[in-house]
Amino acid sequence: MRDSRSTLRSWLRAKFRDPRPILVSPYRGYGTPQVATLFGRVLRDPGIPAPEADDSAWENLLATYERLESDEIPGVVVRGILEGMSSEAISDDEGYFELSFQPAQPLHPGWHQVSIEALNVDAASVIGHVLVADAPGIGIISDIDDTVLRSEVASPLRLAELMLLENARTRDIFPGVAEFYRALQAGSQGDAQHPVFYLSGSPWNLYDLLVEVFDSHAVPRGPLLLTCLEREVIIPKLTGRNVLQAHKFGQIAHLLATYPAKRFILLGDSSQRDPEIYQQALAQFPGRIAAIYIRDVTGEARDERVIAIGHAIQAQGVPFAYAGETRILSDEAKRVGLIKA
């Protein structure tokens, strides 16, 4: 059914020639000094105006619709240049592309710019960014919804209201999150640059909104690892069904494999299955998890289960904290020497 819909949409676009410009949209990539990867998408520019704090619910709803009803462009040859290296890819049926770079000389740690252009369509050149992390030390993996960003996942109606009727200027993050994450990034001596990765079941269509929310609140910059927009993502997200566990665990496993010498701090919340996923990661990757911190955003019915998981995690010698306030999680990280006292 999906293939026939894609074919029909492609025919309609060719027939009626959509006048909107083609947009190459890169997502923050990551890698090691030896290999770096950047993902992105080729779309028709939705023309969404910059958000304002006083935008009406109707204006926000229209902007959300434009994000979710994306018009992707397949078959576009995309070229990226990183530190003189060139990589090419072709956008797939959903407009996604992946550029991979393997330099002759190792890349230095930190952010690198990637110049990106489309070779066979008329589209403006853009700049993407790749985070290169060296092997040893600490990494940070954080969930987004109800861990950094208030999303009310446990309440489907409130979740839908926030997703559909709010914008990047009106969405809230939890108090103290930006400062806590900057402290984790700086490490126990206050001078490190630990990489931060953000994990979510939200679709890539919301990437620009999430980046703007994070930037406006000075949350540390890092790659966002989102999902493709499908009914099996959006509907379970609105109904609270836990079908995104494989996505989250798979991304965590990939990061641990990419950086085999790093130990990771995992941050999540109690509204979905983050405690269970992180416990699974600890079991499958012993010695690789530096600490697990869970934000309490649910009621007493969930507490018993999360606390039991926490005891099992601590029994393996891994620091664990479960609290509703960022300050308490931060104090625990100070206590075990993960951030500067």
C-alpha positions in Angstrom: 0.0 0.0 0.0 2.8 2.4 0.9 4.6 1.8 -2.4 1.5 2.6 -4.4 1.0 5.8 -2.3 4.6 6.8 -3.0 4.2 6.2 -6.7 1.0 8.3 -6.8 2.7 11.1 -5.0 5.7 11.1 -7.3 3.3 11.1 -10.3 1.4 14.1 -8.9 4.5 16.0 -8.2 5.8 15.5 -11.7 2.4 16.3 -13.3 1.8 19.5 -11.4 5.4 20.7 -10.8 5.6 21.9 -7.2 7.0 25.4 -7.3 8.6 25.3 -3.9 12.4 25.2 -3.9 14.3 22.0 -3.1 16.0 22.0 0.3 18.9 19.8 1.4 18.6 19.4 5.1 21.6 17.9 6.9 21.4 16.5 10.4 24.3 16.6 12.9 26.5 13.7 12.3 29.2 12.0 14.4 32.1 9.7 14.2 35.7 8.9 15.2 39.0 10.3 13.9 39.0 7.5 11.4 35.3 7.4 10.2 32.7 10.1 10.3 29.0 9.9 9.1 26.4 12.6 8.3 22.8 11.9 7.6 20.3 14.2 5.9 17.2 14.6 3.8 16.2 16.2 0.6 12.7 17.9 0.7 10.6 20.6 -0.7 11.1 23.6 1.4 8.0 23.7 3.7 8.4 27.5 4.1 7.7 27.5 7.8 8.1 31.0 9.3 10.4 31.5 12.2 8.5 30.8 15.4 7.4 33.6 17.8 6.4 33.3 21.4 3.0 34.9 20.6 2.1 32.7 17.6 -1.4 31.4 17.8 -2.4 27.8 18.3 -3.6 27.8 14.7 -0.3 29.1 13.3 1.5 26.4 15.3 -0.8 23.7 14.1 -0.2 24.8 10.5 3.6 24.7 11.0 3.3 21.2 12.6 1.3 20.0 9.6 3.9 21.3 7.2 6.6 19.5 9.1 4.8 16.2 9.3 3.5 16.3 5.7 6.9 16.5 4.2 7.4 16.3 0.4 10.6 14.3 0.0 12.7 14.2 -3.2 14.2 10.8 -4.1 17.1 10.3 -6.6 19.1 13.4 -5.7 22.8 13.0 -5.9 24.3 14.7 -2.8 28.0 15.5 -2.4 29.7 16.4 0.9 33.2 17.7 1.4 34.8 17.4 4.8 38.4 18.5 5.3 39.1 18.1 1.6 37.5 14.6 1.4 34.5 14.1 -0.9 31.6 11.7 -0.4 28.5 11.2 -2.5 25.1 9.6 -1.9 21.7 9.4 -3.6 18.6 10.2 -1.6 16.2 7.3 -1.2 12.4 7.1 -1.7 11.9 9.1 1.6 14.5 11.6 0.7 17.2 10.3 3.2 20.9 10.2 2.3 24.0 9.2 4.2 27.5 10.6 3.6 30.5 8.7 5.0 34.1 10.0 5.3 37.2 8.0 5.9 40.2 10.4 6.0 43.7 9.5 5.1 44.8 11.4 8.2 42.8 11.2 11.5 40.4 14.0 12.2 40.9 16.0 15.3 38.2 15.8 18.0 35.5 18.4 18.0 33.0 19.8 15.5 33.8 19.8 11.7 32.0 21.6 8.9 30.7 19.7 5.9 30.0 21.6 2.7 27.0 19.9 1.0 25.5 20.4 -2.5 23.0 18.7 -4.8 24.5 17.7 -8.1 21.4 16.9 -10.3 18.8 19.4 -9.0 18.6 23.1 -8.4 19.1 23.5 -4.6 21.2 25.8 -2.5 24.4 24.6 -1.0 24.4 24.1 2.8 26.7 23.5 5.7 26.4 20.4 7.9 28.3 19.5 11.1 29.9 16.3 12.3 31.1 15.7 15.9 34.3 13.7 16.0 35.1 12.2 19.4 38.3 10.6 20.5 38.4 7.1 22.0 38.9 7.3 25.8 36.8 9.0 28.5 33.1 9.5 29.1 30.2 9.9 26.7 26.6 11.0 27.5 23.4 9.6 26.0 20.2 11.3 26.9 16.6 10.7 26.0 14.7 13.9 25.0 11.0 13.6 25.7 10.3 14.1 29.4 14.0 13.9 30.2 15.1 17.2 28.7 11.9 18.5 27.1 8.5 18.6 28.8 6.4 16.3 26.6 3.8 14.7 28.9 4.2 11.3 27.2 2.2 9.7 30.0 -0.8 11.8 29.0 -1.7 11.2 25.3 -4.0 14.3 25.1 -1.4 16.6 26.7 1.3 15.1 24.5 -0.8 15.8 21.4 -1.5 19.4 22.5 2.2 20.0 23.0 3.3 18.4 19.7 0.6 20.1 17.6 -0.1 23.5 19.2 3.2 24.7 20.6 6.4 25.9 18.9 10.1 26.1 19.6 9.6 29.4 21.5 6.9 28.1 23.8 8.1 24.5 24.5 9.7 24.2 28.0 12.7 22.2 29.2 13.0 21.1 32.8 14.7 23.5 35.2 18.4 23.0 35.6 18.8 20.6 32.6 21.1 22.9 30.5 23.4 23.5 33.5 23.5 19.9 34.5 24.3 18.7 31.0 27.0 21.3 30.6 28.5 20.1 33.8 28.4 16.5 32.6 30.0 17.6 29.4 32.8 19.4 31.3 33.4 16.4 33.5 35.0 16.0 37.0 37.7 18.6 36.4 35.4 21.1 34.6 37.6 21.2 31.5 36.6 18.2 29.4 34.5 18.0 26.2 32.6 14.8 26.7 30.3 14.2 23.6 26.5 14.4 24.2 24.1 12.4 22.1 20.3 12.8 22.2 18.0 9.9 21.6 14.2 10.1 20.8 11.3 8.3 19.2 10.3 11.6 17.7 10.4 11.7 13.8 13.1 13.4 11.8 10.4 15.8 10.7 10.7 17.5 14.1 14.4 17.9 13.9 14.5 21.6 13.3 12.1 22.3 16.1 14.1 20.3 18.6 17.4 21.9 17.6 15.9 25.4 18.0 14.4 24.5 21.5 17.8 23.2 22.6 19.7 26.1 21.2 17.3 28.7 22.7 17.8 27.1 26.2 21.6 26.7 25.8 21.4 22.9 26.1 24.8 21.4 24.9 25.0 20.8 21.2 25.0 17.2 20.1 23.8 14.8 17.4 20.0 14.0 17.6 19.1 10.3 16.8 15.5 10.3 15.8 13.2 8.0 13.7 11.4 7.9 10.4 7.8 9.1 10.4 5.5 6.2 10.2 2.2 5.2 11.7 3.9 2.8 14.0 5.9 5.7 15.5 3.3 8.5 15.8 0.3 6.5 16.9 2.2 4.5 19.6 3.7 7.8 20.8 0.2 9.3 21.2 -1.2 6.2 22.9 1.8 5.4 25.1 2.4 2.0 23.6 6.1 1.0 24.0 7.2 -0.1 20.5 10.2 2.2 20.3 12.4 0.1 22.6 14.3 -1.6 19.7 15.0 1.8 18.2 16.5 3.3 21.4 18.4 0.2 22.3 19.8 -0.1 18.8 21.1 3.4 18.8 22.7 3.0 22.2 24.4 -0.3 21.0 25.6 1.5 17.9 27.2 4.3 19.9 28.9 1.9 22.3 30.3 0.0 19.3 31.4 3.2 17.6 33.3 4.3 20.8 34.5 1.0 22.3 36.9 2.7 24.8 34.3 5.1 26.2 32.0 4.6 29.2 28.6 6.2 28.9 26.2 8.1 31.2 22.6 7.2 30.4 19.8 9.7 31.2 16.1 9.0 30.7 12.7 9.2 32.4 10.1 6.9 33.8 7.3 7.7 31.4 8.3 5.0 28.8 10.8 2.2 29.1 14.1 4.0 29.6 14.9 2.2 32.9 14.3 -1.2 31.2 16.3 -0.2 28.1 19.2 1.0 30.1 19.2 -2.1 32.3 19.4 -4.1 29.1 22.3 -2.1 27.9 24.1 -2.6 31.2 23.6 -6.4 30.9 24.7 -6.6 27.3 27.7 -4.2 27.7 29.2 -4.8 31.1 31.7 -2.3 32.2 30.6 0.3 29.6 27.9 2.2 31.6 29.3 4.9 34.0 25.9 5.9 35.6 22.2 5.8 35.0 20.0 8.8 35.9 16.2 8.6 35.6 13.8 11.6 35.9 10.6 10.7 37.8 7.6 12.0 35.7 5.1 9.3 36.6 3.0 8.3 39.6 3.5 5.9 42.4 2.3 2.9 40.3 5.5 3.2 38.3 7.9 4.0 41.2 8.1 0.4 42.5 9.2 -1.0 39.2 11.8 1.8 38.6 13.2 1.6 42.1 13.6 -2.2 41.8 15.5 -1.7 38.5 17.6 0.9 40.3 18.5 -1.5 43.1 19.5 -4.2 40.5 21.7 -1.7 38.7 23.4 -0.5 41.9 24.1 -4.1 42.9 26.3 -4.3 39.8 28.3 -1.3 41.0 26.8 1.3 38.7 25.6 4.6 40.2 21.8 5.1 39.8 19.5 8.0 40.7 15.8 8.4 40.4 14.3 11.8 41.1 11.9 14.4 39.7 14.3 17.4 40.3 17.4 18.0 38.2 19.2 19.2 41.3 19.0 15.8 43.0 20.3 14.1 39.9 23.1 16.6 39.7 24.0 16.1 43.4 24.3 12.4 42.8 26.6 13.0 39.8 28.8 15.2 42.0 28.8 12.6 44.7 30.3 9.9 42.5 32.8 12.4 40.8 31.2 12.7 37.4 30.9 16.5 37.6 32.9 19.1 39.3 32.0 19.5 43.0 
